[in-house]
Amino acid sequence: MKRILLITSLFLISTNIYSQNKILLISEYNNSQTKEEFENDLFSGINKLKFHFEDIDTVINKDYKLIIKEYKNGKLHSEKQVINTKEEGLPKIDKDFKFTLIAQQVLDNEKIGFFFNNFMNKQIFKVNKDFPDGTFDLRDLTGNTSRIDFEIGKEIQIALITPPNSNPKAGNLGYCEVSKGNIDVNSWYAKYKIPQFFLIYLQVE
């Protein structure tokens, strides 16, 4: 009986320590507040995701990087480090840390912007001319949980910018089909054959 109680106690202690050390990044769609905002964003093809850490104390005072990786035909085509606080002298993570990721495809370009409390960064990529304006969509990678398991020192996927799958019958559901969670590029491309897409990564150090 004592052995069972000891094992149970150790399990509860280890579970509690794990839950305290677990880092969660919260990812939520930034829905328009008014009908006019909704119409404007829809017409302009603008998508927004908001990010913050569930427990900011787990990452406070740390540096971070934001990286955009562009894939063509299943292979890494370009990698752009858009923010590196350690190299650029930008503010580290503080108690008010949060940011919004905004994406828009227009005139054969994909515009990707990161908006923080005191600064922003905008990047522009050429889009395959086979895709009409507004085809690319910003998708979360939480698997409908709004939460991303995060690990210090690793590049963590936080968002996908992609056309839908190639099944015309799927309609808007084609976007949901290709963004169910973390993307394993090789198997993902083998299944959907989408010739161009973007993955956004966040790394905290």
CORURRA-V332817 format. One record per backbone hydrogen bond with DSSP energy under -1.0 kcal/mol. CO is the residue of the C=O (numbers start at 0). NH is the residue of the N-H. If there is no record, write none. Layout:
BEGIN
co=CO nh=NH
co=CO nh=NH
END
This chain:
BEGIN
co=0 nh=4
co=1 nh=5
co=2 nh=6
co=3 nh=7
co=4 nh=8
co=5 nh=9
co=6 nh=10
co=7 nh=11
co=8 nh=12
co=9 nh=13
co=10 nh=14
co=11 nh=15
co=12 nh=16
co=13 nh=17
co=14 nh=18
co=15 nh=19
co=16 nh=20
co=17 nh=21
co=22 nh=149
co=23 nh=53
co=24 nh=147
co=25 nh=51
co=27 nh=49
co=28 nh=30
co=33 nh=37
co=34 nh=38
co=35 nh=39
co=36 nh=40
co=37 nh=41
co=38 nh=42
co=39 nh=43
co=40 nh=45
co=46 nh=102
co=47 nh=29
co=48 nh=100
co=49 nh=27
co=50 nh=98
co=51 nh=25
co=54 nh=57
co=55 nh=58
co=55 nh=59
co=58 nh=61
co=61 nh=92
co=62 nh=204
co=63 nh=84
co=64 nh=202
co=65 nh=81
co=65 nh=82
co=66 nh=200
co=67 nh=79
co=68 nh=198
co=69 nh=76
co=69 nh=77
co=70 nh=196
co=71 nh=74
co=74 nh=71
co=77 nh=69
co=79 nh=67
co=82 nh=65
co=83 nh=87
co=84 nh=88
co=92 nh=60
co=93 nh=96
co=98 nh=50
co=99 nh=114
co=100 nh=48
co=101 nh=112
co=102 nh=46
co=103 nh=110
co=105 nh=108
co=107 nh=126
co=108 nh=105
co=109 nh=124
co=110 nh=103
co=111 nh=122
co=112 nh=101
co=113 nh=120
co=114 nh=99
co=118 nh=115
co=120 nh=113
co=122 nh=111
co=124 nh=109
co=127 nh=130
co=131 nh=134
co=136 nh=161
co=138 nh=159
co=145 nh=26
co=147 nh=24
co=150 nh=153
co=155 nh=201
co=158 nh=199
co=159 nh=138
co=160 nh=197
co=161 nh=136
co=166 nh=169
co=169 nh=172
co=170 nh=173
co=171 nh=174
co=172 nh=176
co=175 nh=178
co=183 nh=187
co=184 nh=188
co=185 nh=189
co=186 nh=190
co=187 nh=191
co=188 nh=192
co=194 nh=72
co=196 nh=70
co=197 nh=160
co=198 nh=68
co=199 nh=157
co=199 nh=158
co=200 nh=66
co=201 nh=155
co=202 nh=64
co=203 nh=152
END
